[in-house]
């Protein structure tokens, strides 16, 4: 029994260290991206070029981009456009997990209007500074950016109508906790509506183990049925996964080469197995209270 306790403790320590390592890597990458956008903007340069990236390119239409600061668009590193795939109503409260430069928060704030509220949550100081400057430039009052981790959301229970996210949940080393936290802060009847990278079928273990690909949103991705199972385990209902982009072996070659892999050999093994997807779920509406109160 004591031996098993020691093994369990060692496993917990290893898991905790893995979470710390992953968060550090993600903070470093996205902090650097925020600084690159900020520095490029202050020097009058055009900023990072994302047009050739099959994951991050062409996610927002010109009407959406035209009303936003250029730095909000340049800092977008998502894999979808969750605000275009979910109906947001005037007066609702929206939370964006891993809000980055704030593009999805600003779009949400416009859609819920002055009687609504849009929160952005991020753990990276440089991204938060960039997002708050983007909010100032956009002139939106119904926005608040919070510092924190998506595994421990700094909001009370039953406080938001919609949780969105854009290619961030797969960066977490503890997705079960993220989904439980999303469920906790949603009001009864609230909606979970995120864009994420999702896997269909088996992929090579070497891809899974690559932390460079993890920070690029690839190897941390959940398999489709596993994603659904984790949402169900967190007590979500009405679960669905809708592909929005499916990536070919040709798309994968660039990611694999950056991770130091043999792109020509590995790419055919991931043909069509990675996709950007819209993941939907709902928190069940509150049931009736004790007998007689609903009459």
N, C-alpha and C positions, 0 to 999 in steps of 0.2 A: 504494500500500500504506500509506504514511504517512497519507494523507488518510483512508483507511478506519479506521485505528487511532484517529485523532482523533475521528471520528464515533462509533466504538464507546465511546471513553472518555467522550464527552459524553453518550451514552445511559446509560451506567452511572451517571454523576453524577446525571442527571435521575431515574433510577429510584430511586437511593438517597435523593434529596431527597423524592421522592413517598412513600417508606416512612416517612421521618422525619415528614413533615407529617401523614400518616394516623395514625401512632402518637400524635403530640401531640394531635390532635383527639380521638381515642378516649380518651386519658388524661384530658383535660379534661372530657369529657362524663361518663365513668363515675366519675371522682373527685368531681365535683359531685353525682352521684346518691348516692354513698356518704355524703357529708356531709349531704345532705338527709335520708336515712334516719336517720343518727345524731342529727342535731339535732331531728328530729321526735320521735324516741323519748325523748330526754332532756327534752323539753318536755312530754311526755305527749300530744302530738298523734297523729293516726292515720297520719301519714306520707304518702308519695306515693300517689296514687290511680291504679291501673292497670286497674281493672275494665272500662273502656270500650275498652281497646286490644285490637284483634282478634289481635295477635301474642302479647302477654304474658299475657293473662287466662286464667284457668281451666285452668292447666296441671297443677296438683297437687291431689290429692283431700284431703278433710278429714283422713283418717287420716295421710297424709304430713305435712301442715302442723301437726297437733296436737302432734307430738313435736319441733317445731323452735322456736327463738327467733323472735319476731315479726319482728325485724329481718332475719333470713335470708330470710323470705318476702317482706317489703317490698322487699328489695334485688334480688329476682329480676328479671332483664331479658332472659330467654331467650325462645325461640320454640317450646320443646318441653319434654319431660320424658324425657331420655335414659335415666335409671335405671329408668323404667317400661317401656322397650322393649328392654332387654337383660337377660339372665340373669346375675346376679352371684352367685358362689359363695363360701362361707365360705373364708377364707384367701387370697383373691385380692388383688392390688394393682391399684388403679385410679388413673388420672391424669385430672384434669379440666383441660382447656386453657381458660384465661380464666375462672377459677372465681368471680370477682366476690365477692358476699357469702357464698358457700359453700354454698348450699342443696343443690346436687347432690353436693358432696363429703360433706356430713353424711349425706345419704340413702344414699350409696354405703357410707360407713363402717359404717352400721347393718347393711347387707345382707352385707358381707363379714365382719363380726363381729370380735371381738378378736384373732383370729389373722391377720386381713387388714390392709390399710393403704389409706388414701385420701389421695392428694396433690391439692392445688389449686395451680395456677400462675396468677399474675396479675402484671401490670406496674405496677399502680396502688396506691400506698401507702395511700390512704384505703380502698380496697376490701379490701386485705390486713388492715388494722387492724380493719375491721368483721368480716371473716371469722373472724379469730382470737378476737374477742370472742364471736362466735356459737358457735364451737367451745367456748369456756370455759363458756358458758351451757348448751350441750347436754351437757357433761360427757363428751365423747368423747376417748379417749386415742389412738386409732388414726388420727389425722388430722394432716397436716402441710401448712401453706401455704408455698409457695415464691415468692420474687420472681424474675421473669424474663419473657422474651418467648416466645411460642409458636413463633417462628421459630428459637429456640435454647434448647431445653429443658434445664434444668440437672439432668439425670438421666443415668445411664450407659446404655450399650447393653443391650438385652434385659433390662430391669428391671421392666416392668409387664405385667400380663395384659390390661388393658382401657384404652383411651383413649376418654374421653367428652368432649363439649363441647356448649355450649348457645348457639347463635347467636353464635359468636365467630369462627370460622374465616373467615367472609365479611367480617370487619372487617380482615383482614390484606391488605396490599398485595403479599405474596409467599406465595401459597397453596401453590405448589410446594414451597417450603422447609418450610412447616408440615407438609405431608403426609409429606415425607421424614423430618422429625424424629419425627413420630408413629410411622412405620415403624421407625425406628432404636431407639427406646426400648421398643417392644413386644417381648415374648418371642416366639420361634417358636410359631406357633399362636395368637398373641394377637389380640384383636378391637378393631376401630375402630368405634365406635358413637356417632355424634354427631347432635344435632338442629341443623338449619341452614336458612337461607332458600335456596331453589333456584329458578331460573328455567326455565320451559318456553317455548321459542320466542324470537323477537326482541323487544327492547324499545327504545323511543326512546333515542337517544344522549344526549339532554339529561338523561334520568334517570340514566344511567350516570355522567355527569360530575358529578353533584351530590354534593359532599362532605357536605352536611347529611344527605342520604339514606344515604350510606355509613355515617356514624356511627350511623344508625338501623337498620343491618343490611340495607338494601334494595339500593342500587345496587352494593354490593360482591359481591352474590350471583353465584355461578357458574351458567351454564346447565347443565341436567341432564347432557347428554352430555359436556360439558367437564369437569364434576366427576368423572364416571366415568373419563374419559381421564386426568386428572391422578392419580387414585388408581392406575390401572394403570401409569402412568409411574413412580410411586413403588414399584412392585412389589407392590402389594396384589392380592389375589384375592378371589373370592366377593363381588364388588361389587354393591350394590343400593341403590336410592333409593325410599323408600316415603313417599308424601305423607301428612301428618297433618292439614294445614289448607290449603285453597286459597283465595286472597284475591280478592275481587271488585273491580270498579271502585269500588263504594261504599266498600269498605275503604280503597282507595288514595287517596281524595280528601284525607283528613286529612294523610297523609304528603306529598303533592304540594303542598298549600297551605302547609305549614310550610316547604317549600323554596322558596317564592316562585313556584311554577309556576301555570299556568292549570289548576286541578284539573279543571274541567268538560271541558276540551278533551283533556287528557292521560289522564285516568282510563280512558276506554273503550279506549285503546291498550294498557293493561296488564291488562285483564280476564282473570282466570284464569291469568295468566302467572307470578305469584309464589306460592310455596307454602312452608309450613313442611314439612320432610321429615326422615325418619329415614334417615341415610346409614350404610350398613353396609359393612364390608370386613374382610378377615383378612390377617394376615401368615402366609405359608406355614409349615407345620411344618418343623422341621429335617430334612433328608434324612439318609440313612445316611452315616457317615464312611467312610474308606478301606476297601477290600475286606477282609472278615473280621471287622470290628469289631462288626457287627450280628448275627453268628451266635450 
